[in-house]
Amino acid sequence: MSRIAIATDSNSGITQAQAKELGIFVLPMPFYINDELFLEDITLTQEQFYQKLEEGADVKTTQPAPGDVIEFWDKLLRDYDEIVHIPMSSGLSSTCETAEMLSEDYGGKVQVVNNQRISVTQRQSALDALALANAGWSAKEIKELLEKTKFDSDIYITVDTLKYLKKGGRCTPAAAAIGTVLGIKPVLRIKGEKLDSFAKARGWKAAKKTMLDTARKVMETEFADCHGPADLHIAVAYTSTREEAEAWRAELEEAFPGYDIHMDPLSLSVACHIGPGALAVTLTKAIHI
């Protein structure tokens, strides 16, 4: 049986310390802050990132340098026969496309998975890949299954401020100004390739209700073949404070009893575009081996 390394990037929310515990390998995502290069969870902490964001620093996302990706893979292939590499969604970054191109020189030893996930849903893909590898699946088989099930996941996010959506061109200055005055909280959706506007709500209470109602509807329609916690993962992602996120998780636990709801900070690559104070709920179908 081939020795398979499961790799992903820090957009999965898996820290370097957690990666060691799980047996997964994490490529840190680079950021330029005021033209200075930082690596997530290596030279840039969550706290430092949000402090820079609040200070109005020029924060830009970028993809890992090709040389860094090659070095990362070559090091893994000293100890493993194959690699399953799960980058962030191809619709949110060219990281996946670059990785696919680089993998062509590895003769099938590196399988790049384009299953269009981010944050806690990308983390779940890495965990699924690890379980499949441990069950004897080949790297190619794992890639094929994860890509086949790429739409079996949904993320709904409510942002606290329209400032960053305006900055990124996803919200016009006029709409942002009016929305701020009226207390509008947009609910965004990530499914597949896109981060799209999904709904608008007046205030946090209404926004949370929208996310809860939508999650329940998705469970009853698109995920109707899921029959409880054994078939479906529910998770929380956030750019808010830990206390606010814990309170949101408690609401979800009350709404969906019996589910073990995982919680992680939202990927910094997404946080760049939505800012601090956001809360999200994610639904991901379980993969049964």
N, C-alpha and C positions, 0 to 999 in steps of 0.2 A: 504494500500500500504506500502511495506517495506521501511524503511529508509535505503538508500544505500550510503555508503561512497566510493568515488572514490579516489584511492591511486595509486601513481607511485613512481619512484625514481628520484633523481636529474639528472640522465642521460637524462631526458626529457627536461632539460633546464629551467624548471619551478623553479623559486627561491622560498624561503620560503615566502617572501613578496607577490609575485604573487599568490602563492597557497592560501593564506588567502583571497585575492580579488576574486579568481575564485571559492573558495569552494572546492578545491582539496587538498589532503594531500600528502606531499612529504617526502619520506625516504631519508636522505642524504647518498651519497655514500662515503665509506671510502677510504683513500689513505695513503700509507706509504711513507714518504719522509725522506730519510736517517734514516730509521727504526723508525721514529716518526709518530704516528697515527694522521691523520687530517680528518675532515668531511667536505665534499663540502658544501659551503654556510653557514657553521656553524662556523668552525674554520679555513677554507681555502677559500680565495677569488680567483676569476679568476686571478687577478693581482699577487697575491702571488704565485699561481701555476706556471704561466709562468716565473716569476722571478726565482723560484727554478729550473725550467727546463733549462733556459738559463745559470744558474750558474753551470750546470752539476750535479745537485743533483740526487741521486738514487731514482727515482720516480716509485712506484709500485702500480698498481690497485689491489683491493681486493673486495670481496663481503661483504655485511653487515653481522655481526655476527648473528647467528640464534636467540640468546636471544634478540637482538635489534629488529629483525623483529617481534618476538612474542610480545614484549612489545608495539611496534608500533600498531599492530593489536588489542591487548587487550584493549588499550586505546581507539581506535576508536569504538570498540564494546560496550563500555559503553554508547555511544550515538546513535549508528546505529545498525540496525538489520543484515545487510550484508555488505561485502566489495568486491569491484572489484579492484584487485591489478594488476597493469600493470608494470612489471619490464622491464629492458632493454632486448634486443634480446638474446634469448637462445644460438644463435650461437656465440655471442661475450663474454659471461660470463656464469658461472654456477649459477649466482644469481637466474635466473628463475627456474632452476631445484630444487634448495634448497627451494625456496618459495613454489613450488608445493608440495614438500615433507612435509613441515611444515603445509601446509593448510589441509592435510589429517586429522589432529586432531581437525578440526573445524566443522565437520559435515555439510559441504556445505555452511557454513556462509561466508567463504572466497573463492572467485573465482579468481584464478591466471590466467592471460591472457598471453598466449605465442603467441603474434602476431608479434614477431621479428622486433620490431621497435627500433629506437635510435634517440636521439636529437629531432629536430622539428617534425619528424614523430611520435615519441613516445608521444610528447606533444599533437599532433592532436588526437591520440588515446584516451588520457585522456579527452580531450574536447568532443570527440564523446561519450565516456562513460557517461560523466556528462549529456549531452543532452538526451541520451537514458534513463538514470535513472530518469531524470525530466519528461520524457514522459511516465513513468510508467513501463518500462521494468524491469524484475527481474535481479539479478546479474548473474544468469546462462545464461539467454538470451543474456545479454550484452557480456559475455565471448564468447559465441558461435558465435555471429556476428563478433566480432573483430578478432577472429581466422579464420573465414571463409574468411575475406577480408584482411588477413595479407600480401598478395603479391600485394595489390593495392597501392604500394608505392615504390619509387625509390630515391636513393641519389647518386649524383655524386660529387666527391671531388677532387680538385687539390691541391697538397702539394707544399710548397715553398722550402723545403729542403728534401733531401733523407736520412739525418742523422738518423732520428728516425725509418724509414722503415728498414734501415740497422741494427740498434740496435735491432729491434724486429724480425729480421730474414726474413723479407718480401722482402728484397733486398740484394743481395750479395755485399760485400765490393768493388769488382771490378766494378760491374754495377753501384754502387753508385758513385764511383770515376769518371768513364767515363761520367755518366749522369750529374754530377756536372759541369764538364768541358764543356760539350755540351749544358748546360742550359736546360736539359730535365725536363719537368714537368709531372709526371705521373698523370693520371686521374684514381681515384679509384671509385668503385661502391659498394654500400651496398644495397642489395635486399635480403630479407629473412635472412638467417643465416650468410652470409659471407661478409667479407670485401675483395674484389678482385681487382686485377689490371684490368683496362678496356681499357685504351689507353695511348699513350705517345705523348707529344707535345713539340716542341721547343719553349720555352719561354711562358710567361704569356698570351700574346695576342692569341697565337694559342691554349693554354689550355682552355681559356675562350670560344673561338669559338667552340672548341670540345664539351664543356659542353652545350652551347646554342644549337648547331646543334643536339646533342643527345637528349636534352629535347624536342626539336621540333619533332624529329622522334618518340620518345616514345609517345608523345601526339597524333601523327597521326596513330600509330600502336597499341601498347598494351593498350593505353587509348583512343582509337578512339571513344568509346561510351560516352566520356565526351564532353559536348558542352559548354565550356566556364567556367567562374569563379564559377558558381553555382555548377558545377560538379567536379571541380578540385582545390586543394590547391597547390600553388607554394610558396616555402619559401627559405630563405637564411640561411645558417649556416656558421660559420667562426671561425678560430683561429687567424685571422689577426687583424689589427687595425680596430676600428669602422669606420674610414674614408674609408679604403679600402673596407670594407663590404658594406658601403652605396653606394659607386661607383659601386660595382657589382650589388647591388639591382637596381640601376638606369638603368644599362644595361638590366637587365631582364624586368624591367617595360617597357622599350622601345621596347624590343623584343616581349613581351606578354602584350599588352595594355589591360586595364580593370581589371587586376588581382590585388588584394590587397595582396601584397607580405610581409609576416611576416618575421622577421629576429631575430635570436638568436645566441649567442656564441655556438659553437659546444661543445658537451659533453666532459668533461675532460677525461673520460675514453677512448674516441676516440683520443683526443688531445695527450694523452700519447704516442700513436703509430704513429702519423703523425707530431707532432710538431707545432710550431707557424707558422703563415703566410698562412694558408690554407683557401680556399674558397669552398663553396658547394652550389649546387642547389638541391632542393628536390621537388618531385611531389607526391601528395597523393590524391587518389580519395575521393571525399566527400561522406559521408554516409547520405542518405536522410531518415528522419523519417516519 
